[in-house]
């Protein structure tokens, strides 16, 4: 049976535990202060004394030659940036005169046990979203347009001169990103709102007038008694309901190539 742990797990370990390792550059031991993902070769970019140092991750040091990294177009740059090899087992020495760092097996095992649940979830996520992509029937997705979102909606969706593109910021919670990935072409996207209060005598939970203001969803349970006195005085009105068919599914610009990335310009009229 071959290896069951993907090399990306090995990379993820080092991105979190790099501070436990020392690299030798020009005969001097140096501390790594940061690690980011590389372009494939090298796997990782390390920061040492403010400079970028390349790192390739392999289970066995002999894989460096087997994978033809020594003939890769990026190899000269790898050498130029003091590239080193992080390995689980040093089964070949030397490898193109490249420094080899052997992983601390106990530390790696401890980290793996701690992160096993997360690793499992991330490993099966692509298959979960894959089943969504294979579905044949369209789904209906509903988005509430708050007063703050109203201007963005008119700019990105409602304006016939625009591209009719809607998006979410990168810092949304992971469960929401998982949901967004399930959206696909031909699904229906329903926008509604804002929902406002047209009741003349409506009051909020503090007893202040609430006529003409936004109404937010109330939760059942303990909140019922809190809002009971003024809910009955509210007259709900949804300002707008719009339904669109999705022409392109989930797309993340941060993962796009330079050719795919879009150009943006400031639309001054929006802010007047």
N, C-alpha and C positions, 0 to 999 in steps of 0.2 A: 504494500500500500504506500502511495506517495504521500507527500506532505499535505496536511489538512488545514494548516494555517496559512492564509494568503500573505504574500510579501508585504502588502499594504498594511497589514496589522503590525508587522515588524517596523515599518516606517512610522506608523502612528505612535508606537511605543517610544521611539527615539525622539519624536516631536514633543513628547511630554517629559521624557526623562533625560534629555540631553545634558542637563547640568551635572549628571553623575559621571560624565566622561571628559577626559582630557585629551587634547590633540597636540601633536608636536609639529611645529612649523619652524623651519630653519634652526633646528636644534633647541628650540625653546618651547616649553610646555604652555599651552594656552587653554583658556576656558571658553566654552561656547556660551553665547548669551542669547541666542535665538535660532529657531529652525522653521523654515517654510517649505512648502511643496515645490519641487522643481518641474521641469518640462517633460520628464520621463527619463531622460539621461542628461544630467544626473537626476536621481530621485529627489534629492533634497538640497536646499541652500541653507548653509549655516552662517551665522554672523559671529565673527571673532574680531575683537578690537575695532568694530565698526566696518569691517571688510567682509565681503562674501567669500565663503569657502565652500566648494562643491563636495557633496557626499553621495556615494552610490551604495545602496543597501542590497545585500545578497545573503542567502542562507549559507552558501559555501563560497569561499574566495575563488575557487576554480570556475564558478559561474560567470565571473567577470569576463573571462576569455571565451567561454562557451556562448555567451550572449553577444559576443563580438563588440563589446564596448570599446575595446582597444582600437577598433577600426571605425568607430562612429565619428561622424562629422564634428561632434561636440567634444571629442576627446582632447584635442589640443587646448581648448578652453578649459576643460576639466583639469588638465595638468597645470595650466597657467594660474588657476585659482586654488592651488594647493589641494586638489581633490584627494579625498581619502575613501577607504572602503570600510563599511561597517558590516561585519559578518557574524554569524552564529558559530561557525567553525572555520578556522584557518587551515584548510586542507591543501593549500598551495602557497608557497612562499619562495621568492617574491612574485608579485603580479605587476608586471610593467613598472617596477620600482615604486609602487603606490603603497602608502602607509595603510596598514590594516588595524582596525579596532575591533576587538572581540567583545561581543555583548555579554553583560553580566547575566548569566542564565537564571540565577535565583531572583534577581530584580525583575527580569523579564517575566518570569513565571508568576511572581507576586502581582505585577501590574496586569497581566492577562486575566488572572482569577478575579481581580477587582473589576475589570471592565468587560467580563465575558457577556453579561447581559446586553450591554450597549453594542458590542461587536455582533452579537446574534441579530439584534434588531436592525442594524445597518446592513447586515448581509442579506437578510430576507426582504428588505424594503423594495428592492428593484423587482422582485418577483410579485410582490403585492400590487405595486403600481402597474406591473406588466399585465396582470389579469384585468385591470381597469382598461388598459389600452386595447385589449383584445375584445372587449365587450362590443356588441353590435348595436344595441339600443342607445338612444340619446338620454342624457340626464338633464334635469333642470336644477340650476344653481341660483340661489337667491342672495342678493347683496342689498343691504340697507344703506341708503344715501343719507348721511347725517347733514345738518346745515354746513358743517365745516368741509364736507366732501363735495357739496353741491357745485362749487366753482370748478373743482377738478373734473367732475363728471361732465359738466357742460363743455369743458375744454377738450377732454380726451375722447368722449363718446358722443355727446349730443350735437356738437358742432359738425355740420355736414362737410366742412372744409378740412377737418382733421382726419387722422388715420383710424379713428375708432379703436383705440388701443387702451386697455385698462390694466393696471398693474398694482402690485403691493410692494412695500419696502422690504429690503433684505433682512431687516431685524425682526420680522414677524416670528411668532413661536413656531417651533418645528412641526407640531401637529397641524398647523395651518398650511405650512409649506407642503406637507404630505397630501393634504386635501387639494391644494392647487395643482399638484402634479397629476391628479386624477382627471382634471378637466381635459377634454379632447375636442377635436373638430366635430362640428354638428351638434354639440350640446347646446342647450338654451341657457342664457344668462339673463336673469330677471333683476332689474334695478328698480327699487321703489323708495319713495321718500323725497324730502323729509316728511315726517308725520307731525302735523301741528294740531294745536288745541284751538277750536273755534268757539268753545263755550263762553258765553258772556260772563258767567259767574264762576268760572273754573278757578280753582286755587291749587297751589302746590302743597306739598306735605308740611310746609312751614306756615301755611295760611296766607301766602302772598298771591296776588293775582297771577294767573297762568294763561290767560286768554291770548291766542296768537303765538304762543311759544311752542317749542318742540315737546313731543311726548316720547318718553323712553319706555321700553318694555318693563313691566313690573313682574316680580317673582311671586309665586304663590307661597303660602306658608306664613311665617311670621310677618312678612312684608304686607300681607293682605290687610291686617288691622291698621297698619301705619298709613296706608294709602286709601283705605276704604271711604273716608269722609269726602275726598275730593274726586275719586275716580268716577263716581256717579254724575259729577257735574261736567265731565269732559265730553266734548264732541270731537271725535277723531276725523281727521281729514288727511289723506295721502296726496301730497302735491302732484306726484308724477309716478307713473308705472311704465317702464320701457322694457321690451323684450328683444334680445339680440341672439342671433345664431353665431356660435363661435366658429371662426374661420381658421384659427391657428391655436393649438393647445398650449400647454405650459412651456414657457421659454424664459430662461434666465440669462440675462446679458453678461453677467460676470463669468459664465462658462463659455461664452461665444468667442469665436476667433476674431481677429482684428477686422477681417472682411465682413463678418456678420454684424458687428456692432453698429449701432445707429448713430447718426449725427444729430445733435440737438441744438436748438437756438432759443434765445429768450423771446417770449411772446409778450412784448411790453403792454399791449392793450389790456391784458388780463388784470394787470395790477393798477389800472387807472380807476 
